[in-house]
Amino acid sequence: MRQIMGGLYMAATHPILTISLFGGFLVEYDGATISSLSPRADSLWTLFRYLVANRGKFVTSAALIDVLWQEDDVINPRKALQNLVYRLRKQLPETDAAGQPYILSQYRAYGWNPSAEVYVDAFEFDDLAAQIKAGLPDVQLEIAVRRLMNLYTGDYMEDISDENWVEPLISHYKRQYFDCVNLYVSVLQEKQAYATIIEICSAATQHNMFDEHYHALIICAMLAQGNRYGAMSHYKSIASLLKKELGVEPSDELKAAGQNISVVGQSQKPDISMVLDDLRAASSMAGPLFCDMEVFRQFFQLQERKSRRENEHCMLVMYTIVAQTRALSDQDMFQAMSLLKRACMLTLRKSDIMTQHSNTQLLLLLPSCTEMNISIVLMRVQQKFS
C-alpha cells in the first residue's frame, strides 16, 4: 500500500483504499478486492470512477444521472441515484483510518472527499508528471520516469474507453506519458546512453506500436552501439508491420534512420582497427547476444563440441507465443515478440545467445547453465515479460 505524505509516496502502516485505473480497474482494501464488474454493479462502479476522476468537486445529481443512464429510461432517476450512492458506500470501508468518509454529499450533489486517505495510481502519475516537467536532477529524473512508466500499464480506464467523459482523460494521460518519455530520452541522447534509449523507447512502443519516432530512435541507438545487424533487423520488422497493418510506407524520419544503416555499412574501411572497434562495440553491450538463425546455429555447434570436450552443461530453450483465446494479428504478434525479446535482454547474461526462430518462436542458448538453475532463469524472464 502507498499513501501520499509531503509529496512522497511511501508504505502505509495501516490498510488504505487502493485504486488502480491504468490498464484495468481494481479496488482493494487490506489485501481484499472489493470491486466487481458484474452487470448489476456496472453503474455502481461507473459512479465510483466518475467521482474519483472529479475528486475535490461536487457533481450535481443531474450531471451524474446523465453520465450513468444517459438516454436510458429510469422511472425515478434521483431516487435511483440515491440508492446507487447508498450501495456504493456499503461497498467501501465506512471511513479511512482518520475517520474521513470517502464520499461527501451536499444538496443534490456528491463528491469524492479529497481529505480521505487513499492511493490511486493515476494520482501518483499526475504528481510524477508534474515533477518531471518541472525539472529534476538526472538521478531523480530516471527514478521518476521509470516509476511513471511502470504505473502506465495501459490506457486510463480502458475497459470503459467508449464513455464520452473518459475519452479526453485517456488522451490526457497518454499525452502526459509520451511527453515525459520524450523529455527523458532527450536527456539520454545528450549523455549518449544508447542502451537505455533502446530500453525506454522499446517500452514506449508497447503503448503505440506504430509510433515511428521511437523506432527511428531505437535504430539510431543501435547504430551508435555498433549493432548494425540489430538496426537492420528492427527496421525491416517495423517497415513490414507498417505495410501489412496500415498499408503505408515508413515515414521520412524512419526512412532516414534506415538509410543511415546503409551509410554506416558503406563507410567502413578494410582497416583492422575499425574491425576491432566494431567487434568491441558488440561485446560491450549489456545483455545476451542477439543474432540471426545461421549465426545461432554455428554458436550451437561450437558449444556442443565444447560441451563434449570439457563436459560443460549448456541449455537450449525455446519460447513459443501462443494465443489463448483468439488468433493474434501481426501487430499483436510483433508486440508480444518485442516484449519477450526485451524480457530476455534485461534478464540473460552477456554469455547467453538468442535468436528469433520464427514469428512466434525465440531460441536461447545458455552456456554453463544446469537443470538446477534453469528454472530460476526462466522464472526471471517470465517476471519481466509479465
N, C-alpha and C positions, 0 to 999 in steps of 0.2 A: 504494500500500500504506500501511497505517496500523498503528501499534503504540501501546500504552499505556505512558506513562512519566510518573511523578509525577502521575497523574490526568489527563493530557492526551493526546490522540491527535495524532500527528504523522507526517510522512512517514518511512518506514523507509529506511535506507541500504543495505539488503540484502534479498533476497527473503524474504518470510514467507508462511506459510499464511494464506489469506484465505477466510473462510466467510460466505456470505450465507444468511440463514434467513427473511427477510421477503419475502413476495410471490413465493416461488420458492426453489429450492435450488441453490446453486452453490459449488463448492470450487475455488479457484485457487491455483497456486503459480508464481511467476516468470512471470506472464502466460499460463500454460497452464491450461486446465480439466482437472481430474483426476477430477471427479465424473461418475458415469454413472447414469442411471435405467433401465437396461435390466432386463428381468425377472430375469436372473441376478444382477445387482448390487443388487437391491432390498433384500434382507436386510442386505447389507454396509453400505449407506449408512443404513439404519434404525439399525443398531448404532452407526454413527459419530455420528448425530444424537442418539441417546439418551445416549451418553457425553458429548458436548459439553453437552447440556442439564443434565447432572448433574455438571458439572466440579467437581473437588475432592473428589469422593466415590468410594469404591469400591463398585461394584454387584456383587452376588453373581451367580454363574453362573445360579442358579435364577431370579432376577428377570429376567435378560437373556433366558433361554430362554422365559420366559412372555411377554415383550414381542415377541420375534422370531417365535415359532411358535405361541404360544397353544394352540389345540386341534389344530394340525396334527400328524400322526403322523410323528415323526422317530425313526429306529431307535436312534441313539445321540446324544441332544441335546448332551451335554457335549463329545463329540468334534466334533460339527458346529459348536459354538460356538468351540472351539479353532481349527478350520480357518478359520472366518469371521474371527476376530481376526488370524490369520496373513495372510490375504488382504488385510485392511484395512491392516495395517502395510506390506504390499508396495505398496499403492496410494499411501501417503503418503510424503513425504520421510523418510529414516531418522531424522533429528533436526532440531531447529532450529539456528540459527547458533551457539548456545552449547553444542550437544551434548546438549540435553534431548530425550528421546523424547516423543512425543505421547501414547502410550497406556501406562499403567502396569499392572502385574499383581501380585497377591499371591495367596495361597492361595484358589483358586476364586472370584476376584473380579477385576474390571477397572475402570479409571478413567481419565478424561482428566486429563492432567498439568497442573495449574494454573500450573506454572512455565514451561511451554513457551511460547515467543513465538508468538502467533497473533493475527490480527484477526478478530473476529466481530461482525457488525453488531448483534446482539442484546446483546452485552456493552457496546458503546458506548451503545446505547439505555438499558440499565439505569443506567449511570453518569450519563447526561444527565438521566434522570427523577429520580434521587436529588438531583442538584444543583438542578434546577428546584423540586422540592418543599421543599428545604431553604431556598430563598430566594436570589435573585441580583439584583444591580443591573439596572436596566432594559435597558441595552445588552447585557450578558451574557445576560440572560433572553431577549431577542429572538434572539440568535445560537444559544443552546442549544435553544430551541423550534423554530426553523426547521430546525436540523440534525436534531433528533429527528423532525420531520415528514417530512423528506427520507428518513430511514432507513426509516420505516414505509411501505414501498411496497405492502404488502398484509399479510394475516394471517400470523402466525408459522407456519412450516411448513405453509402452506395446502394443499400437494399431498398431505399425509397427515393432513388435519384430522379424519378419521374415526377415527384411532387414539385409544384411551381415554386414553393418557398425554399426548397432545398437546392435547386439548380444554381442560383447565384452564390450560395455558400460553397458548393462543390468547386466552382470556378475560382472563388477567392482562395481557398486552401491550396488548390493546385498551383495557382499563380505564386502564392507565398512559398510553396515548396521549391519550385523551379527558380524563383528569384534568389533564394538562399543558396541553392546548389550552384547557380551561376556565379554568385559572389565568391563562394569558396573556391571554385575552380579557377577563377581569375587570380586568386592568391597563390594557388598551387602552380599555375603557369609561371608566375614571377619567380617562384622558388625552384622551378624545373623538377617538380616532384611527379614524374611521369607515371610511376606505378600507382600512386594514389589517385591521379587523374583518371586512369583507366578504371580503377575500382569504383570511384564515385560516379563517373559517367555511366558505367555499366549498370549500377544500381538505379540511376535515374531513368534509364531506358526501360526499366521494368514497368514504369508508370506511363510511358509513352514510347512504344517500340518504334514508331515511325518518326521520332524527332531526330532528323538527320544531323543536326548540330552536334549532338553528343556522340554520334557515331564518327563524325569527322574528327572530333577531339580525341577519341579513342585511337583512331588510325594514326593521327599525327604523333600522339604519345608513344605508340608502339614503334613508329619510325625513329623517334628520338632515342628510344632504348636500343635501337639496332635490330629490332624484331620485324624485319621486312616481310617474312613469311606470314607472321600473325596479322600484320596490317593488310596484306593482300587477301588473306582468308576472310577477315572481317568485312572488307569492302565487298567482296564477291557475295557474301551471305546477305548483307543488308540490301545490296543492289538487286539481288534475286528476289528477296522478300517484297521490296517495293514494286517490282514488276508483276509478281504473282498476285499480291493482295490489292494493290491500288492501281495497277496498270500504268505506272508513271516511271520516268527515268530519274536517276539521282539528281538532287539539287546542284546548283553551281558550287556551293560550298563542299558538298560531298565529292563531286567530280574533281575539284581541285585537290582534295586530300588523296583521291585515287591517283591523280596524275603525279603527285609527289612521290608515290611508291615507285613509279617508272623512272622518275628523275634520279632518285636515290640509287636505283639499280644501275642506270647508265653512267652515273658519275663515279662509280667505284673503279679504281685503277688496280692493275695487277701488281700491287705493292704488298710485300709481306707484312709490313707494319699495319696497313689498313685491314688486311685479313685478320691479323691478330687482335686488333681493336674490335672488329666485328664479332669475333669469337668470344672475347672477354665480355662484350656488352650483353650477349645472350646468357653467359654464365653468371652474370651479376644480378640478373632478375630474380626477384623473390618467387617462391612457389615452384611447382613442378615444371618440367619441360613439356610444352605442347607442340606436337609435330604431326605431320601427315602420316597416313597409314603405312606407306612404304618405309619411311624412316623408322616408324614404330616397330615394324616387322624386323628390321635389321637390329634394332636395340634388343628385341626379344630374343633373337637367335644368338646374339652376343652374350646376353645374360644367361641364356640356357647353357651355353658352353662353359661359362664361368661357374655356374652353379654346380655342374657336374665335376669340374676340376677342383673347386675349392669347397664343395659341399655347403654352399651358401643358399639359404632359403630366398625365394622370390615368389611373390604372389601376382597372379593375373586376375583382375577384377573387371566385370562387365556390368555397366548400368544400362538399363533399358527403360525408356519413358513409355508408360502405358496409360491410356485413358481409362478411368474407372467407370464413368457414367455416360460419356458421349465421345464421339470422334473429335480429335483435335484438328483445328485448322493449321495451316502452315505457320501462321503468326503465333498461335498458341504453342506449337512445337518448337519454333525458334526461341520463344521466350523461355520455355521450360528448359531447353538445352543450354541457353545462356546462363540461367540460374544454376544449373548443375555444374557447368564449367567454372563459374565463379566460386561455388562452394568448394570445388576441388582445388582451385588455385589458392584459396585462402587457408586450406587445411593441410594439403600434402607438402612433403619435403622437396627440397631442390633436387634431390637424387631420384625422385619419382618421375615417371614419364606417362603422358596421357595423349590420346588421340580420339578424334571423332570417327567412329567406325561407320556410322550411317546417320540419317536424320534423327534417329531415335536412340542410338547407342553410343556410349562412351567407354573406351577401354583404358584401364590403368595398369601400369607395370610398377610394382612396389618392391624394389630390391631390399634385402635384409629384413623382410617382414615375415613373421611367423604366424601360425594358426592361433597363437595365444594373443597376439596384439592386433590382428587384422580386424577383429570386431570393434576394437576401440577406434581404429582409424575410420571405419565405415560409419560408426555412430557419430563421429565428429563431422563427417561430410554431410550426413543426414540432418544434423542440427543446423548447419549452415544453410543447407538447401531449404529447410523449413522456414 
